[in-house]
């Protein structure tokens, strides 16, 4: 299993679908994942059931889920017909139990790409419980004419330009780093702890990210008060010293002192958000190196990320061979995410055929009708008005 992988057991898993909340045994599945030793459990959902079933939210949290990976395609009912009317209640219920949220917009050119700035503002206004916004430029499935495809297509560089435009350059393309940049930190912590740590060494084109902090109505990326490249260069130097040291224990103590003494010069507290001891948080994350110490830093900020999953039109084997997000199949195979979805007849459809049953058979077996699980949106005009007013209030909080 993934937990038996050597030298580093997999410590993160996402429970996804379809929609996981339609399963009667979903709480048990989360609990089993925790019992198997997964430290980080993401629960992928559209949030609709979470909006009205507080007990389920509570049970999912108590079973061991760390964060909800929630679909969020826009801040208007036009761009987000899926869960616009429900997501505020879903967020409120997660807030009550302290279950963190990652908002996940699928970004489509000409459809909702004009709202990416407001999506970030929405998240920042809820920074007490929203941990991240992870933008996913659309992966185009099926036969799509070139003209339509080019209209829908949006790349990560396109996305970064739109975010800059829509945040009045509070967040610019220069504030982002590709995912493999984090490998420097992983290697340093591994050398400091004297034990293997996994390194996100995927292809640079796969993903990008940054941390932003809220200061009143302003958004401040960490690059504005931290010299990130200088910090990474220092960490690379310290990593080499640790690896070459003959007496590891003495060198380790020496390096910790260097981190405490030297990294501070690359952190400009006067430019940092008020009320946050950035230097203390960074040093604790680097020298602690544990899941808890990294989480403490993460909870003071909003992580913005983007993963551009591939499709038939931009499939690149060079990216696939360095994939770091995989599907685990019931027969034990581990398939790269984009391969699983692009070559769906070989993997996704094969698995669905092997482990699914016809609807009629399911109804006969359970004594239930599929239509009973169908969600019927029943929201009065008065409540719709209150919801729309609340969205406006939330967004105005950051303008």
Beta strands, then each sheet from edge to edge (+ up, - down):
strand 1: 12-15
strand 2: 40-45
strand 3: 67-71
strand 4: 100-104
strand 5: 106-107
strand 6: 130-137
strand 7: 177-178
strand 8: 207-215
strand 9: 218-221
strand 10: 302-307
strand 11: 326-328
strand 12: 334-336
sheet 1: 1+ 2+ 3+ 4+ 6+ 5+
sheet 2: 1+ 2+ 3+ 4+ 6+ 10+ 8- 7+
sheet 3: 1+ 2+ 3+ 4+ 6+ 10+ 8- 9+
sheet 4: 11+ 12-
end
